[in-house]
Amino acid sequence: MYSSDFKIPFSRPDVPQALREAGYTPLLAALLGLRGITQPEDAERFLRGGTELLRDPLEMLDMDKAAGRLRRAVEGRERVAVYGDYDVDGITATC
């Protein structure tokens, strides 16, 4: 399963010096460091995004079952409803 949770320590997080030297703000450098990103080239790749960062959606738990059920619904001409919430990631995911 995917996890995008930040693991924020109760103590002050380490701010990777290499990111600070590359011009990243202390807050952004600390957040990247919490994700294990400590080098400017890794930070740039992470922040830039792109298809090379995408993972196979079939790695998600039970995605094969969900895809199979949706396929049967389409083939059987069943009505399918998609539900989502109204925050940014919810609207994007629902679309």
N, CA, C and O atoms as CSV, one atom per row, in Angstrom:
chain,resi,resn,atom,element,x,y,z
A,1,MET,N,N,0.836,-1.181,0.000
A,1,MET,CA,C,0.000,0.000,0.000
A,1,MET,C,C,0.878,1.241,0.000
A,1,MET,O,O,2.026,1.220,0.444
A,2,TYR,N,N,0.304,2.315,-0.510
A,2,TYR,CA,C,1.006,3.587,-0.526
A,2,TYR,C,C,0.871,4.289,0.809
A,2,TYR,O,O,-0.135,4.125,1.500
A,3,SER,N,N,1.843,5.044,1.169
A,3,SER,CA,C,1.769,5.880,2.358
A,3,SER,C,C,2.432,7.201,2.045
A,3,SER,O,O,3.596,7.245,1.646
A,4,SER,N,N,1.692,8.274,2.224
A,4,SER,CA,C,2.273,9.595,2.021
A,4,SER,C,C,2.302,10.369,3.323
A,4,SER,O,O,2.492,11.586,3.319
A,5,ASP,N,N,2.115,9.676,4.439
A,5,ASP,CA,C,2.095,10.347,5.735
A,5,ASP,C,C,3.473,10.872,6.092
A,5,ASP,O,O,4.482,10.184,5.932
A,6,PHE,N,N,3.494,12.104,6.577
A,6,PHE,CA,C,4.732,12.644,7.114
A,6,PHE,C,C,4.904,12.107,8.517
A,6,PHE,O,O,3.938,12.046,9.277
A,7,LYS,N,N,6.076,11.728,8.865
A,7,LYS,CA,C,6.388,11.292,10.225
A,7,LYS,C,C,7.125,12.437,10.898
A,7,LYS,O,O,8.352,12.521,10.843
A,8,ILE,N,N,6.375,13.301,11.524
A,8,ILE,CA,C,6.943,14.500,12.123
A,8,ILE,C,C,7.327,14.198,13.558
A,8,ILE,O,O,6.462,13.854,14.364
A,9,PRO,N,N,8.598,14.316,13.896
A,9,PRO,CA,C,9.036,14.015,15.254
A,9,PRO,C,C,8.597,15.115,16.222
A,9,PRO,O,O,8.347,16.252,15.821
A,10,PHE,N,N,8.510,14.754,17.495
A,10,PHE,CA,C,8.148,15.738,18.508
A,10,PHE,C,C,9.293,16.721,18.730
A,10,PHE,O,O,9.070,17.872,19.104
A,11,SER,N,N,10.500,16.263,18.499
A,11,SER,CA,C,11.646,17.165,18.623
A,11,SER,C,C,11.835,17.893,17.295
A,11,SER,O,O,11.171,17.582,16.306
A,12,ARG,N,N,12.719,18.838,17.283
A,12,ARG,CA,C,12.992,19.606,16.081
A,12,ARG,C,C,13.595,18.697,15.001
A,12,ARG,O,O,14.572,17.997,15.269
A,13,PRO,N,N,13.026,18.695,13.777
A,13,PRO,CA,C,13.574,17.817,12.729
A,13,PRO,C,C,14.931,18.318,12.241
A,13,PRO,O,O,15.233,19.510,12.304
A,14,ASP,N,N,15.728,17.391,11.760
A,14,ASP,CA,C,17.011,17.758,11.163
A,14,ASP,C,C,16.757,18.458,9.830
A,14,ASP,O,O,15.894,18.040,9.059
A,15,VAL,N,N,17.495,19.502,9.569
A,15,VAL,CA,C,17.401,20.223,8.304
A,15,VAL,C,C,18.651,19.866,7.502
A,15,VAL,O,O,19.757,20.260,7.872
A,16,PRO,N,N,18.479,19.116,6.397
A,16,PRO,CA,C,19.648,18.713,5.612
A,16,PRO,C,C,20.443,19.933,5.121
A,16,PRO,O,O,19.907,20.798,4.428
A,17,GLN,N,N,21.692,19.984,5.483
A,17,GLN,CA,C,22.554,21.117,5.139
A,17,GLN,C,C,22.703,21.275,3.630
A,17,GLN,O,O,22.753,22.398,3.127
A,18,ALA,N,N,22.773,20.173,2.915
A,18,ALA,CA,C,22.942,20.252,1.459
A,18,ALA,C,C,21.752,20.955,0.811
A,18,ALA,O,O,21.922,21.676,-0.172
A,19,LEU,N,N,20.549,20.755,1.350
A,19,LEU,CA,C,19.364,21.422,0.808
A,19,LEU,C,C,19.402,22.911,1.128
A,19,LEU,O,O,19.058,23.739,0.283
A,20,ARG,N,N,19.817,23.254,2.340
A,20,ARG,CA,C,19.933,24.672,2.721
A,20,ARG,C,C,20.957,25.373,1.824
A,20,ARG,O,O,20.724,26.491,1.363
A,21,GLU,N,N,22.085,24.713,1.582
A,21,GLU,CA,C,23.125,25.307,0.732
A,21,GLU,C,C,22.652,25.466,-0.707
A,21,GLU,O,O,23.135,26.336,-1.432
A,22,ALA,N,N,21.709,24.627,-1.116
A,22,ALA,CA,C,21.169,24.705,-2.474
A,22,ALA,C,C,20.067,25.757,-2.588
A,22,ALA,O,O,19.537,25.990,-3.675
A,23,GLY,N,N,19.718,26.399,-1.453
A,23,GLY,CA,C,18.750,27.484,-1.510
A,23,GLY,C,C,17.347,27.140,-1.046
A,23,GLY,O,O,16.448,27.976,-1.127
A,24,TYR,N,N,17.146,25.929,-0.564
A,24,TYR,CA,C,15.819,25.561,-0.055
A,24,TYR,C,C,15.587,26.257,1.284
A,24,TYR,O,O,16.515,26.408,2.078
A,25,THR,N,N,14.346,26.681,1.532
A,25,THR,CA,C,14.028,27.328,2.806
A,25,THR,C,C,14.173,26.301,3.926
A,25,THR,O,O,14.113,25.098,3.670
A,26,PRO,N,N,14.361,26.757,5.159
A,26,PRO,CA,C,14.479,25.806,6.269
A,26,PRO,C,C,13.259,24.898,6.403
A,26,PRO,O,O,13.406,23.706,6.672
A,27,LEU,N,N,12.065,25.444,6.221
A,27,LEU,CA,C,10.853,24.633,6.347
A,27,LEU,C,C,10.789,23.563,5.265
A,27,LEU,O,O,10.546,22.394,5.565
A,28,LEU,N,N,11.005,23.953,4.007
A,28,LEU,CA,C,10.947,22.972,2.922
A,28,LEU,C,C,12.048,21.930,3.073
A,28,LEU,O,O,11.816,20.742,2.848
A,29,ALA,N,N,13.234,22.368,3.449
A,29,ALA,CA,C,14.340,21.422,3.648
A,29,ALA,C,C,14.008,20.433,4.758
A,29,ALA,O,O,14.295,19.242,4.632
A,30,ALA,N,N,13.400,20.917,5.850
A,30,ALA,CA,C,13.024,20.025,6.952
A,30,ALA,C,C,11.963,19.026,6.502
A,30,ALA,O,O,12.049,17.843,6.833
A,31,LEU,N,N,10.962,19.487,5.749
A,31,LEU,CA,C,9.907,18.582,5.265
A,31,LEU,C,C,10.474,17.532,4.311
A,31,LEU,O,O,10.117,16.357,4.390
A,32,LEU,N,N,11.343,17.953,3.426
A,32,LEU,CA,C,11.980,16.990,2.521
A,32,LEU,C,C,12.829,16.001,3.312
A,32,LEU,O,O,12.827,14.805,3.019
A,33,GLY,N,N,13.556,16.497,4.313
A,33,GLY,CA,C,14.367,15.621,5.146
A,33,GLY,C,C,13.529,14.574,5.859
A,33,GLY,O,O,13.970,13.437,6.023
A,34,LEU,N,N,12.320,14.944,6.286
A,34,LEU,CA,C,11.426,13.978,6.941
A,34,LEU,C,C,11.010,12.863,5.988
A,34,LEU,O,O,10.651,11.769,6.423
A,35,ARG,N,N,11.059,13.141,4.708
A,35,ARG,CA,C,10.751,12.116,3.707
A,35,ARG,C,C,12.003,11.367,3.276
A,35,ARG,O,O,11.938,10.516,2.389
A,36,GLY,N,N,13.139,11.673,3.890
A,36,GLY,CA,C,14.378,10.987,3.548
A,36,GLY,C,C,15.109,11.607,2.380
A,36,GLY,O,O,16.060,11.019,1.865
A,37,ILE,N,N,14.685,12.780,1.952
A,37,ILE,CA,C,15.309,13.462,0.822
A,37,ILE,C,C,16.306,14.466,1.383
A,37,ILE,O,O,15.920,15.428,2.048
A,38,THR,N,N,17.580,14.242,1.116
A,38,THR,CA,C,18.614,15.085,1.703
A,38,THR,C,C,19.517,15.741,0.668
A,38,THR,O,O,20.295,16.631,1.013
A,39,GLN,N,N,19.433,15.328,-0.583
A,39,GLN,CA,C,20.306,15.866,-1.625
A,39,GLN,C,C,19.490,16.723,-2.598
A,39,GLN,O,O,18.354,16.374,-2.919
A,40,PRO,N,N,20.054,17.838,-3.069
A,40,PRO,CA,C,19.326,18.742,-3.963
A,40,PRO,C,C,18.788,18.077,-5.230
A,40,PRO,O,O,17.680,18.381,-5.672
A,41,GLU,N,N,19.575,17.170,-5.811
A,41,GLU,CA,C,19.090,16.522,-7.055
A,41,GLU,C,C,17.883,15.630,-6.775
A,41,GLU,O,O,16.982,15.534,-7.609
A,42,ASP,N,N,17.854,14.977,-5.610
A,42,ASP,CA,C,16.693,14.163,-5.238
A,42,ASP,C,C,15.489,15.048,-4.932
A,42,ASP,O,O,14.357,14.694,-5.262
A,43,ALA,N,N,15.729,16.194,-4.305
A,43,ALA,CA,C,14.646,17.135,-4.003
A,43,ALA,C,C,14.047,17.676,-5.292
A,43,ALA,O,O,12.827,17.761,-5.427
A,44,GLU,N,N,14.894,18.038,-6.228
A,44,GLU,CA,C,14.413,18.567,-7.511
A,44,GLU,C,C,13.566,17.533,-8.239
A,44,GLU,O,O,12.507,17.860,-8.774
A,45,ARG,N,N,14.022,16.303,-8.260
A,45,ARG,CA,C,13.281,15.232,-8.927
A,45,ARG,C,C,11.929,15.024,-8.242
A,45,ARG,O,O,10.913,14.859,-8.917
A,46,PHE,N,N,11.912,15.032,-6.911
A,46,PHE,CA,C,10.671,14.839,-6.151
A,46,PHE,C,C,9.702,15.992,-6.385
A,46,PHE,O,O,8.514,15.767,-6.619
A,47,LEU,N,N,10.196,17.212,-6.325
A,47,LEU,CA,C,9.322,18.374,-6.466
A,47,LEU,C,C,8.879,18.601,-7.905
A,47,LEU,O,O,7.779,19.102,-8.139
A,48,ARG,N,N,9.703,18.246,-8.855
A,48,ARG,CA,C,9.360,18.406,-10.270
A,48,ARG,C,C,8.281,17.420,-10.688
A,48,ARG,O,O,7.416,17.734,-11.506
A,49,GLY,N,N,8.345,16.221,-10.112
A,49,GLY,CA,C,7.357,15.206,-10.466
A,49,GLY,C,C,7.658,14.593,-11.819
A,49,GLY,O,O,8.778,14.688,-12.322
A,50,GLY,N,N,6.662,13.971,-12.397
A,50,GLY,CA,C,6.827,13.357,-13.708
A,50,GLY,C,C,6.434,11.890,-13.664
A,50,GLY,O,O,6.274,11.299,-12.597
A,51,THR,N,N,6.287,11.333,-14.825
A,51,THR,CA,C,5.805,9.959,-14.925
A,51,THR,C,C,6.773,8.939,-14.342
A,51,THR,O,O,6.356,7.848,-13.953
A,52,GLU,N,N,8.070,9.279,-14.274
A,52,GLU,CA,C,9.025,8.318,-13.725
A,52,GLU,C,C,8.813,8.088,-12.231
A,52,GLU,O,O,9.314,7.109,-11.677
A,53,LEU,N,N,8.075,8.981,-11.578
A,53,LEU,CA,C,7.790,8.814,-10.153
A,53,LEU,C,C,6.507,8.030,-9.896
A,53,LEU,O,O,6.234,7.631,-8.764
A,54,LEU,N,N,5.726,7.814,-10.944
A,54,LEU,CA,C,4.472,7.082,-10.769
A,54,LEU,C,C,4.748,5.610,-10.510
A,54,LEU,O,O,5.677,5.022,-11.064
A,55,ARG,N,N,3.917,5.035,-9.654
A,55,ARG,CA,C,4.051,3.614,-9.359
A,55,ARG,C,C,2.908,2.862,-10.029
A,55,ARG,O,O,1.915,3.461,-10.441
A,56,ASP,N,N,3.054,1.585,-10.129
A,56,ASP,CA,C,2.032,0.737,-10.732
A,56,ASP,C,C,0.808,0.716,-9.819
A,56,ASP,O,O,0.918,0.291,-8.669
A,57,PRO,N,N,-0.355,1.164,-10.300
A,57,PRO,CA,C,-1.546,1.176,-9.443
A,57,PRO,C,C,-1.979,-0.222,-9.003
A,57,PRO,O,O,-2.709,-0.359,-8.022
A,58,LEU,N,N,-1.544,-1.245,-9.706
A,58,LEU,CA,C,-1.906,-2.604,-9.307
A,58,LEU,C,C,-1.166,-3.046,-8.044
A,58,LEU,O,O,-1.454,-4.111,-7.498
A,59,GLU,N,N,-0.205,-2.224,-7.574
A,59,GLU,CA,C,0.459,-2.513,-6.304
A,59,GLU,C,C,-0.437,-2.205,-5.110
A,59,GLU,O,O,-0.174,-2.666,-4.000
A,60,MET,N,N,-1.497,-1.425,-5.336
A,60,MET,CA,C,-2.413,-1.097,-4.243
A,60,MET,C,C,-3.176,-2.346,-3.827
A,60,MET,O,O,-3.530,-3.179,-4.661
A,61,LEU,N,N,-3.419,-2.463,-2.549
A,61,LEU,CA,C,-4.093,-3.622,-1.987
A,61,LEU,C,C,-5.441,-3.849,-2.660
A,61,LEU,O,O,-6.270,-2.940,-2.703
A,62,ASP,N,N,-5.668,-5.041,-3.181
A,62,ASP,CA,C,-6.919,-5.475,-3.800
A,62,ASP,C,C,-7.311,-4.710,-5.062
A,62,ASP,O,O,-8.468,-4.768,-5.480
A,63,MET,N,N,-6.371,-3.998,-5.672
A,63,MET,CA,C,-6.699,-3.271,-6.896
A,63,MET,C,C,-7.113,-4.230,-8.006
A,63,MET,O,O,-7.968,-3.897,-8.826
A,64,ASP,N,N,-6.519,-5.407,-8.039
A,64,ASP,CA,C,-6.900,-6.384,-9.057
A,64,ASP,C,C,-8.365,-6.778,-8.905
A,64,ASP,O,O,-9.059,-6.959,-9.905
A,65,LYS,N,N,-8.842,-6.912,-7.679
A,65,LYS,CA,C,-10.243,-7.243,-7.431
A,65,LYS,C,C,-11.153,-6.101,-7.852
A,65,LYS,O,O,-12.193,-6.330,-8.469
A,66,ALA,N,N,-10.771,-4.880,-7.527
A,66,ALA,CA,C,-11.582,-3.715,-7.887
A,66,ALA,C,C,-11.655,-3.560,-9.407
A,66,ALA,O,O,-12.726,-3.292,-9.952
A,67,ALA,N,N,-10.534,-3.725,-10.084
A,67,ALA,CA,C,-10.509,-3.594,-11.540
A,67,ALA,C,C,-11.354,-4.689,-12.188
A,67,ALA,O,O,-12.068,-4.435,-13.158
A,68,GLY,N,N,-11.272,-5.894,-11.656
A,68,GLY,CA,C,-12.079,-6.994,-12.190
A,68,GLY,C,C,-13.568,-6.736,-12.017
A,68,GLY,O,O,-14.358,-7.005,-12.921
A,69,ARG,N,N,-13.948,-6.216,-10.858
A,69,ARG,CA,C,-15.359,-5.925,-10.615
A,69,ARG,C,C,-15.858,-4.817,-11.514
A,69,ARG,O,O,-16.975,-4.884,-12.025
A,70,LEU,N,N,-15.038,-3.797,-11.711
A,70,LEU,CA,C,-15.429,-2.706,-12.603
A,70,LEU,C,C,-15.553,-3.199,-14.041
A,70,LEU,O,O,-16.455,-2.787,-14.771
A,71,ARG,N,N,-14.658,-4.069,-14.436
A,71,ARG,CA,C,-14.747,-4.631,-15.796
A,71,ARG,C,C,-16.049,-5.402,-15.989
A,71,ARG,O,O,-16.710,-5.271,-17.019
A,72,ARG,N,N,-16.414,-6.215,-14.980
A,72,ARG,CA,C,-17.678,-6.954,-15.078
A,72,ARG,C,C,-18.877,-6.011,-15.141
A,72,ARG,O,O,-19.843,-6.277,-15.856
A,73,ALA,N,N,-18.815,-4.918,-14.401
A,73,ALA,CA,C,-19.909,-3.941,-14.425
A,73,ALA,C,C,-20.036,-3.297,-15.802
A,73,ALA,O,O,-21.141,-3.138,-16.322
A,74,VAL,N,N,-18.906,-2.929,-16.386
A,74,VAL,CA,C,-18.941,-2.314,-17.717
A,74,VAL,C,C,-19.458,-3.314,-18.745
A,74,VAL,O,O,-20.313,-2.983,-19.566
A,75,GLU,N,N,-18.938,-4.535,-18.698
A,75,GLU,CA,C,-19.380,-5.557,-19.651
A,75,GLU,C,C,-20.861,-5.887,-19.479
A,75,GLU,O,O,-21.543,-6.190,-20.457
A,76,GLY,N,N,-21.366,-5.831,-18.241
A,76,GLY,CA,C,-22.773,-6.108,-17.972
A,76,GLY,C,C,-23.663,-4.884,-18.094
A,76,GLY,O,O,-24.854,-4.934,-17.787
A,77,ARG,N,N,-23.073,-3.782,-18.547
A,77,ARG,CA,C,-23.792,-2.520,-18.724
A,77,ARG,C,C,-24.490,-2.074,-17.438
A,77,ARG,O,O,-25.591,-1.524,-17.472
A,78,GLU,N,N,-23.833,-2.322,-16.310
A,78,GLU,CA,C,-24.362,-1.872,-15.023
A,78,GLU,C,C,-24.066,-0.389,-14.838
A,78,GLU,O,O,-23.127,0.149,-15.425
A,79,ARG,N,N,-24.863,0.246,-14.032
A,79,ARG,CA,C,-24.615,1.641,-13.680
A,79,ARG,C,C,-23.519,1.664,-12.608
A,79,ARG,O,O,-23.553,0.892,-11.650
A,80,VAL,N,N,-22.551,2.562,-12.788
A,80,VAL,CA,C,-21.433,2.679,-11.855
A,80,VAL,C,C,-21.418,4.102,-11.311
A,80,VAL,O,O,-21.509,5.067,-12.069
A,81,ALA,N,N,-21.304,4.223,-9.996
A,81,ALA,CA,C,-21.199,5.541,-9.361
A,81,ALA,C,C,-19.801,5.712,-8.781
A,81,ALA,O,O,-19.219,4.769,-8.246
A,82,VAL,N,N,-19.278,6.913,-8.892
A,82,VAL,CA,C,-17.970,7.235,-8.335
A,82,VAL,C,C,-18.188,8.319,-7.286
A,82,VAL,O,O,-18.747,9.377,-7.577
A,83,TYR,N,N,-17.745,8.046,-6.075
A,83,TYR,CA,C,-17.906,8.988,-4.968
A,83,TYR,C,C,-16.553,9.564,-4.586
A,83,TYR,O,O,-15.527,8.887,-4.655
A,84,GLY,N,N,-16.571,10.827,-4.183
A,84,GLY,CA,C,-15.356,11.469,-3.705
A,84,GLY,C,C,-15.721,12.644,-2.822
A,84,GLY,O,O,-16.877,13.067,-2.780
A,85,ASP,N,N,-14.744,13.161,-2.127
A,85,ASP,CA,C,-15.013,14.323,-1.284
A,85,ASP,C,C,-14.598,15.595,-2.025
A,85,ASP,O,O,-14.125,15.537,-3.160
A,86,TYR,N,N,-14.780,16.731,-1.376
A,86,TYR,CA,C,-14.616,18.004,-2.060
A,86,TYR,C,C,-13.323,18.744,-1.739
A,86,TYR,O,O,-13.252,19.962,-1.903
A,87,ASP,N,N,-12.304,18.025,-1.286
A,87,ASP,CA,C,-11.024,18.709,-1.146
A,87,ASP,C,C,-10.217,18.473,-2.421
A,87,ASP,O,O,-10.657,17.739,-3.306
A,88,VAL,N,N,-9.061,19.081,-2.518
A,88,VAL,CA,C,-8.305,19.051,-3.761
A,88,VAL,C,C,-7.976,17.642,-4.217
A,88,VAL,O,O,-8.211,17.300,-5.376
A,89,ASP,N,N,-7.432,16.810,-3.321
A,89,ASP,CA,C,-7.067,15.456,-3.755
A,89,ASP,C,C,-8.300,14.608,-3.990
A,89,ASP,O,O,-8.263,13.711,-4.832
A,90,GLY,N,N,-9.399,14.856,-3.275
A,90,GLY,CA,C,-10.618,14.086,-3.485
A,90,GLY,C,C,-11.243,14.351,-4.841
A,90,GLY,O,O,-11.667,13.425,-5.532
A,91,ILE,N,N,-11.298,15.615,-5.218
A,91,ILE,CA,C,-11.857,15.978,-6.529
A,91,ILE,C,C,-10.986,15.413,-7.640
A,91,ILE,O,O,-11.494,14.864,-8.618
A,92,THR,N,N,-9.685,15.547,-7.488
A,92,THR,CA,C,-8.764,15.031,-8.505
A,92,THR,C,C,-8.881,13.516,-8.632
A,92,THR,O,O,-8.933,12.987,-9.742
A,93,ALA,N,N,-8.923,12.817,-7.499
A,93,ALA,CA,C,-9.021,11.360,-7.526
A,93,ALA,C,C,-10.351,10.903,-8.129
A,93,ALA,O,O,-10.393,9.926,-8.876
A,94,THR,N,N,-11.430,11.609,-7.804
A,94,THR,CA,C,-12.742,11.237,-8.325
A,94,THR,C,C,-12.798,11.421,-9.839
A,94,THR,O,O,-13.375,10.603,-10.555
A,95,CYS,N,N,-12.189,12.506,-10.315
A,95,CYS,CA,C,-12.173,12.734,-11.759
A,95,CYS,C,C,-11.415,11.627,-12.477
A,95,CYS,O,O,-11.298,11.652,-13.702
